[in-house]
Amino acid sequence: GYYFWLQSQPEPLPEGIASSNGRIEAVEIDLAAKIAGRLDEVMVNEGDFVTAGQAVARMGTAVLEAQLAQAAAELERAKTSIEASQSNVRQRESNKEAAEAIVRQREVELKLAQSNADRTAKLEKNNAVSEQEAETRRAEVFKAQATLSAAIAEVAASEAAIANAKSQVIQAKSSVVAAEATIQRIEVDIADSTLKAPRDGRVQYRIAEPGEVLGSGGKVLNMVDLADVYMTFFLPTEKAGRVRLNTDVQIVLDAAPQYVIPAKATFVADVAQFTPKTVETAEERQKLMFRIKARIDPELLKEHIRSVKTGLPGMAYVRLNEDIEWPEELKVRLQQ
């Protein structure tokens, strides 16, 4: 009986290879509502495999659709306002042209009045006209000057009106841009109301159910990314200190001991996980355990992604010396 017991025991590991218990884990992703609302539908169940971009849940969008209709109406109103403002600009420009024409007319009238006044002044010196006639001509000059000033002021007022009308056009165009941005934002919110799987993975938990009202950031589903799978295990100080990053790690799962899965050591903790209250002797320091993460090749995971499951326990074997060959039982063996 003792002989058969010895035969059933596993071969001891070669010097330079360390092993430890571990468990398959994966990166977890929470799918949450972007904005507050009522959850209308959840299209997947726990354990379902989902692909990147697949719709998995849908939030209610009635309020967003009403806001979208309002924003569309605001956009049409802003576009109409642009047309009205541009028409107003053209009208003000026409008024300015008319005012400039009046200025030219008043300038001619002033010139004529001034000529008449000059001639009358010469005749007055020779007593050819009465003083009253001369005063009348001079008064006509003052009147012509006043009407010219009024016409020039009308041109200035027209220019101010044109500037104001152009500013209204700019404001109307800004309103159009703002309304278009609002529409775009609401459309994005409506699109985001359909929750989609960001990566290929498996649903772990349904956190919320249809009909529940969720706040912004309220979690709906929890899934695991099956393209980022790793095993976490622990080694004592002496062995952990010899593990290099990207060194080979072989994983053997309890559920499938006939397969040896290749991985790489992508993380070695720099702080011990199990620390005695006081560490004063070399013997005590050897009790310190450091966490190591062995990541499975994503390309290999893609080939078997629908078969990948997390939480499975197993053994991790790591080479502390890269010159050592893996024993036959630890060479890579994968499911065909």
C-alpha positions in Angstrom: 0.0 0.0 0.0 2.8 2.4 0.8 4.4 1.6 -2.6 1.2 2.4 -4.5 0.8 5.6 -2.4 4.3 6.7 -3.4 3.5 6.0 -7.1 0.4 8.2 -6.9 2.3 11.2 -5.6 3.3 13.9 -8.1 6.9 14.1 -9.2 8.8 16.8 -7.2 9.4 20.0 -9.0 12.9 20.6 -10.4 15.1 23.1 -8.6 14.3 26.6 -10.0 10.6 26.2 -10.5 8.1 27.5 -7.9 4.4 26.7 -7.6 1.5 28.1 -5.7 -2.3 27.9 -5.6 -4.3 30.5 -7.4 -7.6 31.4 -9.0 -8.5 32.6 -12.4 -9.7 36.2 -12.4 -10.6 38.8 -15.0 -11.1 42.5 -15.2 -14.6 43.5 -14.0 -16.6 46.2 -15.8 -19.7 47.9 -14.4 -22.2 49.0 -17.0 -24.1 52.1 -15.6 -26.6 54.6 -16.6 -25.1 57.9 -17.9 -28.0 60.0 -16.8 -30.8 59.5 -14.3 -33.9 57.7 -15.5 -36.1 54.7 -15.5 -34.6 51.3 -16.6 -36.9 50.0 -19.4 -35.2 46.8 -20.4 -32.4 44.4 -19.6 -31.7 42.1 -22.6 -29.2 39.7 -21.0 -29.1 37.3 -18.0 -26.4 36.3 -15.6 -23.9 34.0 -17.2 -24.6 35.2 -20.8 -21.7 35.8 -23.1 -21.8 39.2 -24.8 -19.8 40.7 -27.6 -18.4 44.2 -27.9 -21.0 46.6 -29.0 -24.0 44.3 -28.2 -27.0 46.1 -26.6 -27.5 44.7 -23.1 -29.9 47.2 -21.5 -32.0 50.2 -22.4 -33.0 53.3 -20.3 -36.2 55.2 -20.9 -35.9 58.1 -23.3 -39.3 59.8 -23.3 -37.9 62.9 -21.5 -34.9 63.1 -23.8 -37.1 62.8 -26.9 -39.3 65.7 -25.6 -36.2 67.8 -25.0 -35.0 66.9 -28.5 -38.3 68.1 -30.0 -38.0 71.4 -28.1 -34.4 71.9 -29.3 -35.5 71.2 -32.9 -38.1 73.9 -32.5 -35.5 76.3 -31.1 -33.3 75.6 -34.1 -36.1 76.4 -36.6 -36.8 79.6 -34.7 -33.2 80.6 -34.7 -32.9 80.0 -38.5 -36.0 82.1 -39.0 -34.5 84.8 -36.9 -31.4 84.8 -39.1 -33.5 85.4 -42.2 -35.4 88.3 -40.5 -32.2 89.8 -39.2 -30.5 89.7 -42.7 -33.6 91.3 -44.2 -33.4 94.0 -41.5 -29.8 94.6 -42.5 -30.7 95.0 -46.1 -33.5 97.5 -45.2 -31.1 99.5 -43.0 -28.5 99.6 -45.8 -31.2 100.9 -48.2 -32.1 103.6 -45.6 -28.5 104.6 -45.5 -28.3 104.9 -49.3 -31.4 107.1 -49.2 -29.9 109.2 -46.4 -26.6 109.6 -48.3 -28.6 110.7 -51.4 -30.4 113.3 -49.2 -27.0 114.5 -47.9 -25.8 115.0 -51.5 -29.0 116.9 -52.2 -28.6 119.1 -49.1 -25.0 119.8 -50.1 -26.1 121.1 -53.5 -28.8 123.2 -51.8 -26.2 124.6 -49.4 -23.9 125.4 -52.2 -26.7 127.2 -54.1 -27.8 129.1 -51.0 -24.2 130.2 -50.3 -23.8 131.4 -53.9 -27.0 133.4 -53.7 -26.0 134.9 -50.4 -22.6 135.9 -51.8 -24.1 137.6 -54.8 -26.7 139.4 -52.6 -23.9 140.6 -50.3 -22.1 142.2 -53.3 -25.3 143.9 -54.5 -26.0 145.1 -51.0 -22.7 146.9 -50.9 -23.7 148.8 -54.1 -27.2 149.4 -52.6 -28.7 147.3 -55.4 -30.7 145.2 -53.1 -32.3 145.9 -49.8 -30.9 144.8 -46.5 -33.9 142.6 -45.9 -33.2 140.7 -49.1 -29.6 140.1 -48.0 -30.7 138.9 -44.6 -33.1 136.5 -46.3 -30.3 135.0 -48.4 -28.1 134.6 -45.3 -30.9 132.9 -43.5 -31.3 130.5 -46.4 -27.6 129.5 -46.0 -28.1 128.8 -42.3 -31.2 126.7 -43.1 -29.3 124.8 -45.7 -26.5 124.1 -43.3 -29.0 122.9 -40.7 -30.7 120.5 -43.1 -27.3 119.2 -44.3 -26.3 118.5 -40.7 -29.6 116.7 -40.1 -29.1 114.6 -43.3 -25.5 113.7 -42.1 -26.9 112.7 -38.7 -29.5 110.5 -40.5 -26.6 108.8 -42.3 -24.9 108.2 -39.0 -28.1 106.8 -37.5 -28.5 104.5 -40.5 -24.9 103.2 -40.0 -25.7 102.5 -36.3 -28.9 100.7 -37.3 -26.9 98.6 -39.8 -24.4 97.7 -37.1 -27.2 96.8 -34.7 -28.9 94.7 -37.4 -25.7 92.9 -38.2 -25.2 92.1 -34.5 -28.7 90.6 -34.5 -27.6 88.4 -37.4 -24.6 87.2 -35.4 -26.7 86.5 -32.4 -29.2 84.6 -34.5 -26.4 82.5 -36.0 -25.0 81.9 -32.5 -28.5 80.7 -31.5 -28.5 78.3 -34.4 -25.1 76.9 -33.4 -26.3 76.6 -29.7 -29.5 74.8 -30.8 -27.5 72.4 -33.0 -25.1 71.7 -30.2 -28.1 71.0 -27.9 -29.6 68.7 -30.4 -26.3 66.9 -30.8 -25.9 66.5 -27.0 -29.5 65.2 -26.6 -29.0 62.7 -29.5 -25.8 61.5 -27.8 -27.7 61.1 -24.5 -30.4 59.1 -26.3 -27.8 56.9 -28.0 -26.1 56.4 -24.6 -29.4 55.3 -23.1 -28.9 52.0 -24.8 -26.1 50.4 -22.8 -23.7 48.3 -24.9 -21.0 45.9 -23.9 -17.6 47.6 -24.3 -15.8 44.3 -24.8 -16.3 40.7 -25.3 -17.2 39.1 -21.9 -19.6 37.4 -19.6 -22.4 38.9 -17.5 -21.8 38.2 -13.8 -24.6 40.1 -12.1 -27.9 41.9 -13.0 -27.7 44.7 -10.5 -30.9 46.5 -11.5 -34.2 45.3 -13.0 -36.6 46.9 -15.4 -38.8 49.6 -13.8 -36.3 50.7 -11.3 -35.4 54.4 -11.3 -31.6 54.9 -11.4 -29.5 58.0 -10.6 -26.7 59.2 -12.8 -24.0 56.4 -12.7 -26.5 53.8 -11.4 -25.1 50.3 -12.0 -27.2 48.0 -14.2 -24.9 45.1 -15.0 -21.5 43.7 -14.0 -19.5 41.8 -16.5 -16.0 40.4 -16.8 -13.6 41.1 -19.7 -12.6 37.7 -21.0 -9.8 39.3 -23.1 -8.0 40.3 -19.9 -7.8 37.1 -17.8 -5.1 36.3 -15.2 -4.3 34.2 -12.2 -3.2 35.7 -8.9 -1.0 33.6 -6.6 1.5 34.2 -3.8 5.1 33.2 -3.2 7.4 33.7 -0.2 10.1 36.3 -0.1 13.0 34.1 -1.4 11.1 32.9 -4.4 9.1 36.1 -5.2 12.3 38.1 -5.3 13.6 35.9 -8.2 10.5 36.3 -10.4 11.1 38.5 -13.3 8.4 40.4 -15.2 7.3 38.7 -18.4 8.8 35.4 -17.3 6.9 32.3 -18.3 4.2 30.9 -16.0 2.3 27.7 -16.6 -1.2 27.3 -15.3 -3.0 24.0 -14.6 -6.6 24.3 -13.6 -8.2 21.8 -11.2 -11.2 21.5 -13.6 -8.9 20.6 -16.5 -5.7 19.1 -15.3 -4.9 17.6 -18.7 -4.2 21.1 -20.1 -1.3 23.4 -19.4 -2.1 27.0 -20.1 0.8 29.5 -20.9 0.9 32.9 -19.2 3.3 35.7 -18.4 4.2 37.2 -15.0 3.0 40.8 -15.5 3.0 42.0 -11.9 5.0 41.3 -8.7 4.0 43.2 -5.6 6.6 45.4 -3.9 4.8 45.1 -0.6 4.2 41.9 1.3 0.6 40.7 1.6 1.0 38.7 4.8 3.1 40.6 7.3 3.7 39.6 10.9 3.3 42.3 13.6 7.1 42.4 14.0 9.8 41.3 11.5 13.0 40.9 13.4 14.6 37.7 12.2 15.5 36.1 8.9 13.1 33.2 9.7 10.2 35.6 10.2 11.0 37.5 6.9 10.7 34.2 5.0 7.0 34.1 6.1 6.3 37.2 4.1 4.2 36.4 1.0 4.1 38.6 -2.2 1.3 38.7 -4.7 2.1 37.8 -8.3 -0.2 38.2 -11.3 0.2 35.9 -14.4 -1.7 37.1 -17.4 -2.9 34.8 -20.1 -2.1 35.8 -23.7 -5.1 37.8 -25.1 -4.7 36.2 -28.6 -5.0 32.7 -27.0 -8.1 33.8 -25.1 -9.7 35.0 -28.3 -9.4 31.4 -29.7 -11.2 30.0 -26.6 -13.2 33.0 -25.4 -16.5 31.3 -25.1 -15.0 28.6 -22.9 -13.2 31.0 -20.6 -14.6 31.0 -17.0 -13.4 33.0 -14.0 -13.2 31.8 -10.4 -11.6 28.4 -11.3 -8.9 27.3 -8.9 -5.6 25.8 -10.0 -1.9 25.8 -9.7 0.6 28.3 -11.1 4.2 27.2 -11.9 6.8 29.9 -12.5 10.4 29.5 -13.6 12.9 31.3 -11.2 15.7 30.4 -13.6 14.9 30.9 -17.3 17.7 28.4 -18.3 15.7 25.5 -16.8 13.6 23.5 -19.2 10.0 22.8 -18.2 9.4 19.2 -17.3 7.3 17.2 -19.7 4.2 17.4 -17.6 4.4 21.2 -17.5 4.9 21.8 -21.2 2.1 23.7 -22.9 -0.9 21.5 -23.8 -4.0 23.2 -25.1 -7.5 22.1 -26.1 -7.6 21.5 -29.9 
